[in-house]
Amino acid sequence: RNHNHCKTPTLILPEPKALKNEKHPSYWNNKGKQALHKALDMKPNVRRAKNTILFLGDGMGIPTVTAARILKGQMNGGNGEEFSLAMDTFPHLALSKTYNVDQQMPDSAGTATAYLCGVKANYGTLGLSASALRYNCNSTFGNEVESVLHRAKMAGKSVGIVSTARVQHASPGAAYSHTANRGWYADSDMNTADITAGCRDIAYQLVHNTDINVILGGGRKYMFSKETPDPEYPSYKGVRNDKIDLTAVWLNNKQNAKYVWNKDEFDQVNPEKTDYLMGLFEPSDCRYELERDHTLDPSLTEMVDKAIKILRRNPKGYYLFVEDEGRIDHGHHGSGAKFALTEAVEFDNAIERAAELTSELDTLSVVTADHSHVFSFGGHSNRGNPVLGLSRNLAEDKKSFTTTLYGNGPGYKLVNGSRADVNTTEADHKDYKQQSAVPLDSETHGSEDVAIFAKGPMAHLFHGVQEQSYIAHVMAYAACIEPYTDCFIPDLEPEPDHTGATNPSLIVLLMGLIPALLSIISV
């Protein structure tokens, strides 16, 4: 009997691959008990966060998280559904409302200002309050807001940015820049009037605004003049009009500082002897993980590893912003689910590596997204069905369809006036564009809430449904930096007192018992 009441033909696919133990109630009862006991044993970590790490999956909505979980599980030889991502193990969860002040569907600039600076902003603006208007240079002045990264640096911590996009892109850009247009990557992207008025391009602000210890990602061309050939692609040149070499400006007056542009140079950097590292591995965004040249460009996981090893040398701690930036996001914009989901898996690998290098006792780790996409994941699929595979049922037009689809985008395609058919081989190809309901040259962001995963000091403060700007406030509070320098959070949990002094908690308990004891005596 077809419980879905679907009268369309059914594809012949393998039997569902349920795990053997899953057929027995004891498996689920034991699994539930284990999870319950773990929850009962959970206690808030109320220490001060020496270190804070924000992992930002650009465009990583909840459907993307689910699909990436199954894909990673299948890459590890399982069915996939039962697998747990590294971020899945974070004990504290919340939802984040992603809208911009002026837009229901947000962009990565306004959202970055929210989760990095604690203030919601307008679409397309970076590091500015909503009083600033996009493209209006003069509205910048007096409306600047500072990021948690900047405040951490002012508190004496080391700070870093790691991104698979250009480091001048919207998400990392809000950590250090104040600009009325996210597209002002270099001075060549600006008009003369705005430059004369005092507005600076994002690349210029990268090296002048905040003293950032580690900068890793793409974006070489925005740092060099139009006369400077790219070291990897000599036929390409920089894009700056001012003829300034911003990498040289950044290196100037820094001790133990290095600039690298390829993996060989990157691998030679000794983190124990390096205080500053800038690595720009592509002229613009880094390559997709599926297309990355492993001999020329480090992976996101490798960049995170190096960044933490450099930053942790500071006894005052560090703040690190890690983003699988446009690569998840750009994959979805192109209706390329294989690109997007493979990026999400690598993003989770980086989270897993960071967990190996840090301790929950002193490091607050937060994973979230800036926004979602109109990416859907469903259909009638058996257990263990490939994430990028087909539904077991044909559609009403007697054609196959994939279980991953888009609400709009470039995947809209008609063949002889009707929807194109698809087979398993075609659907699994990296360049296949999942079908879209509405034709657009670029798939759009979604407007729904996204998840926040957290672990470490003060992670329990992430709860319920919150404004996206709340993220920056929790991270600043946990680290006791502006505006929460009076947070009164201990650096470490007090050690047991073995000197004979009375425990303050015991005093409180005894004070509570005194009225009861007096009533007994009076009787």
For each residue, the residues with C-beta under 8 A, 3 or more apart:
1:
2: 5 6 7
3:
4: 380 393
5: 2
6: 2 380 393
7: 2
8: 393 394 395 396 398
9: 393 394 398
10: 392 393 394
11: 390 391 392 393 394 400
12:
13: 382 385 390 392
14: 17 382
15: 382
16: 382 383 384
17: 14 79 382 383 384
18: 22 23 383
19: 22 79 82
20: 23
21: 24 27
22: 18 19 27 28
23: 18 20 27
24: 21 27
25: 28 29
26: 29 30
27: 21 22 23 24 30 31
28: 22 25 31 32
29: 25 26 32 33
30: 26 27 33 34
31: 27 28 34 35
32: 28 29 35 36
33: 29 30 36 37
34: 30 31 37 38
35: 31 32 38 39
36: 32 33 39 40
37: 33 34 40 41
38: 34 35 41 42
39: 35 36 42
40: 36 37
41: 37 38
42: 38 39 91
43:
44: 458 460
45: 360 361 456 457 458 459 460
46: 457 458 489 490 493
47: 361 362 457 489 490 491 492 493
48: 457 478 479 480 487 489 490 491
49: 52 317 362 363 364 456 457 458 475 478 479
50: 316 317 362 363 479 491
51: 311 312 317 318 319 320 358 362 363 364
52: 49 148 152 317 318 319 320 363 364 365 366 475 478 479
53: 319 320 321 322 354 358 363 364 365 366
54: 115 116 148 319 320 321 322 366 368 471 475
55: 87 322 323 347 350 351 354 365 366 367 368
56: 112 115 171 321 322 323 324 325 368 369 370
57: 60 64 65 323 324 328 344 347 367 368 369
58: 108 165 171 323 324 325 326 327 328 329 369 370
59: 64 328 329 332 333 340 369 370 371 372 373 445
60: 57 64 65 68 324 328 344 347 369 372 450
61: 64 65 369 371 372 373 375 446 448 450
62: 65 66 372 448 450 451
63: 66 67 372 375 376 377
64: 57 59 60 61 67 68 328 332 340 341 344 369 372 373 375
65: 57 60 61 62 68 69 85 87 344 451
66: 62 63 69 70 377
67: 63 64 70 71 337 341 344 375 377 387 404
68: 60 64 65 71 72 85 341 344 345 347 348
69: 65 66 72 73 80 81 83 84 85 88
70: 66 67 73 74 79 80 81 83 387
71: 67 68 74 75 80 341 342 344 345 387 388
72: 68 69 75 76 80 83 85 345 348
73: 69 70 76 78 79 80 81 82 83
74: 70 71 77 78 79 80 384 386 387
75: 71 72 345
76: 72 73 83
77: 74
78: 73 74 82 83
79: 17 19 70 73 74 82 83 383 384
80: 69 70 71 72 73 74 83 384 387
81: 69 70 73 383 384
82: 19 73 78 79
83: 69 70 72 73 76 78 79 80
84: 69 88 89
85: 65 68 69 72 88 89 348 351
86: 89 348 349 351 352 355
87: 55 65 90 348 351 367 453
88: 69 84 85 453
89: 84 85 86 455
90: 87 93 365 367 453 454 455 459
91: 42 454 455 459
92: 453 454 455 459 460 462 463
93: 90 451 452 453 454 462 463
94: 451 452 454 462 463 464 465 466
95: 449 450 451 452 464 465 466
96: 115 368 369 449 450 451 452 465 466 467 468 470 471
97: 449 465 466 467 468
98: 106 111 369 370 371 372 447 448 449 450 468
99: 103 104 105 106 120 447
100: 103 106 107 110 111 120 121 122 123
101: 110 120 121 122 130
102: 110 122 123 130
103: 99 100 106 107 110 122 123
104: 99 447
105: 99 371 444 445 446 447
106: 98 99 100 103 110 111 123 370 371 445 447
107: 100 103 110 111 123 124 170 182 371 445
108: 58 111 112 169 170 171 182 325 329 370 371
109: 112 113 121 123 124 125 126 170 173 174 182
110: 100 101 102 103 106 107 113 114 120 121 122 123 124 125
111: 98 100 106 107 108 114 115 370 371 468
112: 56 108 109 115 116 126 170 171 172 173 174 175 370
113: 109 110 116 117 119 120 121 125 126 127 128 145 174
114: 110 111 117 118 119 120 121 467 468 469 471 472
115: 54 56 96 111 112 368 370 468 469 471 472
116: 54 112 113 147 148 149 174 175 321 472
117: 113 114 121 127 145 146 147 148 174 469 472
118: 114 145 148 469 470 471 472 473 476
119: 113 114 129 130 145 469
120: 99 100 101 110 113 114 130 467 468 469
121: 100 101 109 110 113 114 117 125 126 128 129 130 132 145
122: 100 101 102 103 110 125 128 130 132 133 134
123: 100 102 103 106 107 109 110 134
124: 107 109 110 134 135 181 182 183
125: 109 110 113 121 122 128 132 133 134 179 180 181 182
126: 109 112 113 121 170 173 174 177 178 179 182 202
127: 113 117 144 145 146 147 173 174 176 177 178 179
128: 113 121 122 125 131 132 139 140 143 144 145 178 179 180
129: 119 121 132 143 145
130: 101 102 119 120 121 122
131: 128 139 143
132: 121 122 125 128 129 136 139 140 143 180
133: 122 125 136 139 180
134: 122 123 124 125 180 181
135: 124 180 181
136: 132 133 139 140 180
137: 140 180 193 194 197 198 199
138: 141 197
139: 128 131 132 133 136 143 180
140: 128 132 136 137 143 144 178 179 180 199
141: 138 144 198
142:
143: 128 129 131 132 139 140 178
144: 127 128 140 141 178
145: 113 117 118 119 121 127 128 129 178
146: 117 127 150 151 482
147: 116 117 127 150 151 174 175 176 210 472
148: 52 54 116 117 118 151 152 319 472 475 476 479 481
149: 116 152 153 159 161 175 176 210 212 319 321
150: 146 147 153 154 159 175 176 209 210
151: 146 147 148 154 155 476 481 482
152: 52 148 149 155 157 159 318 319 479 481
153: 149 150 156 157 158 159 210 211 212 319
154: 150 151 481 482
155: 151 152 316 479 481 482 485
156: 153 314 316
157: 152 153 314 316 317 318 319 479 481
158: 153 213 214 310 311 313 314 316 317 318 319
159: 149 150 152 153 210 212 213 214 311 318 319 320
160: 212 213 214 215 216 307 310 311 318 319 320 321
161: 149 167 172 175 176 212 214 215 216 217 320 321 323
162: 214 216 217 300 303 304 307 320 321 322 323
163: 166 167 169 171 172 216 217 218 286 321 322 323 324 325
164: 217 218 285 286 300 323 324 325 326 327 343
165: 58 169 171 172 217 218 219 285 286 323 325 326 327 330
166: 163 169 185 217 218 219 222 282 284 285
167: 161 163 172 206 215 216 217 218 219 280
168: 172 173 185 186 202 203 206 219 222
169: 108 163 165 166 172 173 182 219 285 325 326
170: 107 108 109 112 126 173 174 182
171: 56 58 108 112 163 165 174 323 325 370
172: 112 161 163 165 167 168 169 175 176 217 321 323 325
173: 109 112 126 127 168 169 170 176 177 179 182 202
174: 109 112 113 116 117 126 127 147 170 171 177
175: 112 116 147 149 150 161 172 210 321
176: 127 147 149 150 161 172 173 205 206 209 210 212
177: 126 127 173 174 202 205 206 209
178: 126 127 128 140 143 144 145 205 209
179: 125 126 127 128 140 173 182 184 199 200 201 202 205
180: 125 128 132 133 134 135 136 137 139 140 184 199
181: 124 125 134 135 184
182: 107 108 109 124 125 126 169 170 173 179 202
183: 124 189
184: 179 180 181 189 190 194 199 201 202
185: 166 168 189 201 202 203 219 222 239
186: 168 189 201 202 203 221 222 239 240 241
187: 190 195 200 201 204 240 241 242
188: 226 239 240 241
189: 183 184 185 186 201 239
190: 184 187 194 195 199 201
191: 194 195
192: 195 196
193: 137 196 197
194: 137 184 190 191 197 199
195: 187 190 191 192 198 199 200
196: 192 193
197: 137 138 193 194
198: 137 141 195
199: 137 140 179 180 184 190 194 195
200: 179 187 195 204 205 208
201: 179 184 185 186 187 189 190 204 205 222
202: 126 168 173 177 179 182 184 185 186 205 206 222
203: 168 185 186 206 207 219 222 223 240 246
204: 187 200 201 207 208 244 246
205: 176 177 178 179 200 201 202 208 209
206: 167 168 176 177 202 203 209 212 215 246 250
207: 203 204 246 249 250
208: 200 204 205 249
209: 150 176 177 178 205 206
210: 147 149 150 153 159 175 176
211: 153
212: 149 153 159 160 161 176 206 215
213: 158 159 160 275 276 277 310 311 318
214: 158 159 160 161 162 276 277 278 306 307 310 311 320
215: 160 161 167 206 212 250 277 278 279 280
216: 160 161 162 163 167 277 278 279 281 298 303 306 307
217: 161 162 163 164 165 166 167 172 279 280 281 286 303 325
218: 163 164 165 166 167 280 281 282 283 284 285 286
219: 165 166 167 168 169 185 203 222 223 280 282 283 284 285
220: 223 224 230 238 261 280 281 282 283
221: 186 224 230 236 237 238 239 283 284
222: 166 168 185 186 201 202 203 219 238 239 240 246
223: 203 219 220 238 240 245 246 247 280
224: 220 221 228 230 237 238 239 240 245 246 247
225: 228 237 238 240 241 242 243 244 245
226: 188 237 238 239 240 241
227: 237 238 243
228: 224 225 237 238 245
229: 234 235 236 237
230: 220 221 224 233 234 236 237 238 283
231: 234 261 262
232: 261 262 282 283 296
233: 230 236 283
234: 229 230 231
235: 229
236: 221 229 230 233 283
237: 221 224 225 226 227 228 229 230
238: 220 221 222 223 224 225 226 227 228 230
239: 185 186 188 189 221 222 224 226
240: 186 187 188 203 222 223 224 225 226 243 244 246
241: 186 187 188 225 226
242: 187 225
243: 225 227 240
244: 204 225 240 249
245: 223 224 225 228 248 249
246: 203 204 206 207 222 223 224 240 249 250
247: 223 224 250 251 259 278 280
248: 245 251 252
249: 207 208 244 245 246 252
250: 206 207 215 246 247 254 257 259 276 278
251: 247 248 254 257 259 276 278
252: 248 249
253:
254: 250 251 257 275 276
255: 275 276
256: 273 274 275 276
257: 250 251 254 274 275 276 277 278
258: 265 269 274 276 277 278
259: 247 250 251 278 279 280
260: 265 266 268 269 277 278 279
261: 220 231 232 265 279 280 281
262: 231 232 265 266 281 296 297
263: 266 267 281 294 295 296 297 298
264: 267 268
265: 258 260 261 262 268 269 279
266: 260 262 263 269 279 281 298 302 306
267: 263 264 298
268: 260 264 265
269: 258 260 265 266 274 277 306
270: 273 274
271: 274 306 309 310 313
272: 309 313
273: 256 270
274: 256 257 258 269 270 271 277 310
275: 213 254 255 256 257 310 313
276: 213 214 250 251 254 255 256 257 258
277: 213 214 215 216 257 258 260 269 274 306 307 310
278: 214 215 216 247 250 251 257 258 259 260
279: 215 216 217 259 260 261 265 266 298 303
280: 167 215 217 218 219 220 223 247 259 261
281: 216 217 218 220 261 262 263 266 286 296 297 298
282: 166 218 219 220 232 285 286 287 297
283: 218 219 220 221 230 232 233 236
284: 166 218 219 221
285: 164 165 166 169 218 219 282 325 326 327 330
286: 163 164 165 217 218 281 282 292 297 327
287: 282 291 292 293 297
288: 291 292 327 330 331 339 342 343
289: 292 299 300 327 342 343 345 346
290: 338 339 342 430
291: 287 288 430
292: 286 287 288 289 297 299
293: 287 296 297
294: 263 297 299
295: 263
296: 232 262 263 281 293
297: 262 263 281 282 286 287 292 293 294
298: 216 263 266 267 279 281 302 303 306
299: 289 292 294 302 303 346 349 350
300: 162 164 289 303 304 322 324 346 347 349 350
301: 304 305 346 349 350 352 353
302: 266 298 299 305 306
303: 162 216 217 279 298 299 300 306 307 350
304: 162 300 301 307 308 320 322 350 353 354
305: 301 302 308 309 353 357
306: 214 216 266 269 271 277 298 302 303 309 310
307: 160 162 214 216 277 303 304 310 311 320 322
308: 304 305 311 312 318 320 354 357 358
309: 271 272 305 306 312 313 357
310: 158 160 213 214 271 274 275 277 306 307 313
311: 51 158 159 160 213 214 307 308 314 318 320
312: 51 308 309 318 357
313: 158 271 272 275 309 310
314: 156 157 158 311 317 318
315:
316: 50 155 156 157 158
317: 49 50 51 52 157 158 314 362 479
318: 51 52 152 157 158 159 160 213 308 311 312 314
319: 51 52 53 54 148 149 152 153 157 158 159 160 475 479
320: 51 52 53 54 159 160 161 162 214 304 307 308 311
321: 53 54 56 116 149 160 161 162 163 172 175
322: 53 54 55 56 162 163 300 304 307 350 354
323: 55 56 57 58 161 162 163 164 165 171 172
324: 56 57 58 60 163 164 300 327 328 343 344 346 347 350
325: 56 58 108 163 164 165 169 171 172 217 285 328 329
326: 58 164 165 169 285 329 330
327: 58 164 165 285 286 288 289 324 330 331 339 340 343
328: 57 58 59 60 64 324 325 331 332 340 343 344 347
329: 58 59 108 325 326 332 333 340 373
330: 165 285 288 326 327 333 334 339 340
331: 288 327 328 334 336 337 338 339 340 341 342 343
332: 59 64 328 329 335 336 337 340 373 375 406 443
333: 59 329 330 373 409 442 443
334: 330 331 339 409 410 433 442 443
335: 332 406 409 410 411 433 434 435 436 443
336: 331 332 339 340 430 431 432 433 434
337: 67 331 332 340 341 375 387 388 402 404 434
338: 290 331 341 342 388 428 429 430 432
339: 288 290 327 330 331 334 336 342 343 430
340: 59 64 327 328 329 330 331 332 336 337 343 344 373 375
341: 64 67 68 71 331 337 338 344 345 387 388
342: 71 288 289 290 331 338 339 345 346
343: 164 288 289 324 327 328 331 339 340 346 347
344: 57 60 64 65 67 68 71 324 328 340 341 347 348
345: 68 71 72 75 289 341 342 348 349
346: 289 299 300 301 324 342 343 349 350
347: 55 57 60 68 300 324 328 343 344 350 351
348: 68 72 85 86 87 344 345 351 352
349: 86 299 300 301 345 346 352 353
350: 55 299 300 301 303 304 322 324 346 347 353 354
351: 55 85 86 87 347 348 354 355 365 367
352: 86 301 348 349 355 356
353: 301 304 305 349 350 356 357
354: 53 55 304 308 322 350 351 357 358 365
355: 86 351 352 358 365
356: 352 353
357: 305 308 309 312 353 354
358: 51 53 308 354 355 363 365
359: 362 363
360: 45 363 365 455 456
361: 45 47 456 457
362: 47 49 50 51 317 359 456 457 492
363: 49 50 51 52 53 358 359 360 456 457
364: 49 51 52 53 454 455 456 457 458 459 475 478 479
365: 52 53 55 90 351 354 355 358 360 454 455 456 459
366: 52 53 54 55 452 453 454 459 462 471 474 475
367: 55 57 87 90 351 451 452 453 454
368: 54 55 56 57 96 115 450 451 452 453 471
369: 56 57 58 59 60 61 64 96 98 372 450 451
370: 56 58 59 98 106 108 111 112 115 171 450 468
371: 59 61 98 105 106 107 108 111 445 446 447 450
372: 59 60 61 62 63 64 98 369 375 445 446 447 448 450
373: 59 61 64 329 332 333 340 406 443 444 445 446
374: 406 407 408 409 443 444 445 446
375: 61 63 64 67 332 337 340 372 404 405 406 407 443 446
376: 63 404 405 406 407
377: 63 66 67 387 403 404
378: 381 403
379: 391 393 401 402 403 405
380: 4 6 391 392 393
381: 378 385 389 391 392 403
382: 13 14 15 16 17 385 392
383: 16 17 18 79 81
384: 16 17 74 79 80 81
385: 13 381 382 389 390 392 403
386: 74 389 424 428
387: 67 70 71 74 80 337 341 377 403 404
388: 71 337 338 341 402 404 427 428 432
389: 381 385 386 402 403 424 427 428
390: 11 13 385 400 401 402 403 422 423 424 427
391: 11 379 380 381 394 400 401 402 403
392: 10 11 13 380 381 382 385
393: 4 6 8 9 10 11 379 380
394: 8 9 10 11 391 398 399 400 401
395: 8 398 399 400 401 419
396: 8
397: 418 419
398: 8 9 394 395
399: 394 395 419 420 421 422
400: 11 390 391 394 395 421 422 423
401: 379 390 391 394 395 405 422 435
402: 337 379 388 389 390 391 405 422 427 434 435
403: 377 378 379 381 385 387 389 390 391
404: 67 337 375 376 377 387 388 434
405: 375 376 379 401 402 411 434 435 436 437
406: 332 335 373 374 375 376 409 411 434 435 436 437 443
407: 374 375 376 436 437 438 443 444
408: 374 412 436 437 438 439 440 443 444
409: 333 334 335 374 406 412 433 436 438 439 440 442 443 444
410: 334 335 433 436 439 440 441 442 443
411: 335 405 406 433 434 435 436 443
412: 408 409 435 436 437 438 439 440
413: 419 420 433 435
414: 417 418 419 420
415: 418 419 420 421
416:
417: 414
418: 397 414 415
419: 395 397 399 413 414 415 435
420: 399 413 414 415 435
421: 399 400 415
422: 390 399 400 401 402 426 427 432 435
423: 390 400 426 427
424: 386 389 390 427 428
425: 428 429
426: 422 423 429 432
427: 388 389 390 402 422 423 424 432 434
428: 338 386 388 389 424 425 432
429: 338 425 426 432
430: 290 291 336 338 339
431: 336
432: 336 338 388 422 426 427 428 429
433: 334 335 336 409 410 411 413 436
434: 335 336 337 402 404 405 406 411 427
435: 335 401 402 405 406 411 412 413 419 420 422
436: 335 405 406 407 408 409 410 411 412 433 439 440 443
437: 405 406 407 408 412
438: 407 408 409 412
439: 408 409 410 412 436
440: 408 409 410 412 436 443 444
441: 410
442: 333 334 409 410
443: 332 333 334 335 373 374 375 406 407 408 409 410 411 436 440
444: 105 373 374 407 408 409 440
445: 59 105 106 107 371 372 373 374
446: 61 105 371 372 373 374 375
447: 98 99 104 105 106 371 372
448: 61 62 98 372
449: 95 96 97 98 465
450: 60 61 62 95 96 98 368 369 370 371 372
451: 62 65 93 94 95 96 367 368 369
452: 93 94 95 96 366 367 368 462 466 471
453: 87 88 90 92 93 366 367 368
454: 90 91 92 93 94 364 365 366 367 459 462 474
455: 89 90 91 92 360 364 365 459
456: 45 49 360 361 362 363 364 365 459 478
457: 45 46 47 48 49 361 362 363 364 478 489
458: 44 45 46 49 364 461 474 477 478 489
459: 45 90 91 92 364 365 366 454 455 456 462
460: 44 45 92 463
461: 458 474 477 478
462: 92 93 94 366 452 454 459 466 471 474
463: 92 93 94 460 466
464: 94 95
465: 94 95 96 97 449
466: 94 95 96 97 452 462 463 470 471
467: 96 97 114 120 470
468: 96 97 98 111 114 115 120 370 471
469: 114 115 117 118 119 120 472 473
470: 96 118 466 467 473 474
471: 54 96 114 115 118 366 368 452 462 466 468 474 475
472: 114 115 116 117 118 147 148 469 475 476
473: 118 469 470 476 477 484
474: 366 454 458 461 462 470 471 477 478
475: 49 52 54 148 319 364 366 471 472 478 479
476: 118 148 151 472 473 479 481 482 483 484
477: 458 461 473 474 480 484 487 489
478: 48 49 52 364 456 457 458 461 474 475 489
479: 48 49 50 52 148 152 155 157 317 319 364 475 476
480: 48 477 484 485 487 489
481: 148 151 152 154 155 157 476 484 485
482: 146 151 154 155 476 485
483: 476
484: 473 476 477 480 481 487
485: 155 480 481 482
486:
487: 48 477 480 484
488:
489: 46 47 48 457 458 477 478 480
490: 46 47 48 493 494
491: 47 48 50
492: 47 362
493: 46 47 490
494: 490 497
495:
496:
497: 494 500 501 503
498:
499:
500: 497
501: 497
502: 506 507
503: 497 506 507
504: 507 508
505: 508 509
506: 502 503 509 510
507: 502 503 504 510 511
508: 504 505 511 512
509: 505 506 512 513
510: 506 507 513 514
511: 507 508 514
512: 508 509 515
513: 509 510 516 517
514: 510 511 517 518
515: 512 518 519
516: 513 519 520
517: 513 514 520 521
518: 514 515 521 522
519: 515 516 522 523
520: 516 517 523
521: 517 518
522: 518 519
523: 519 520
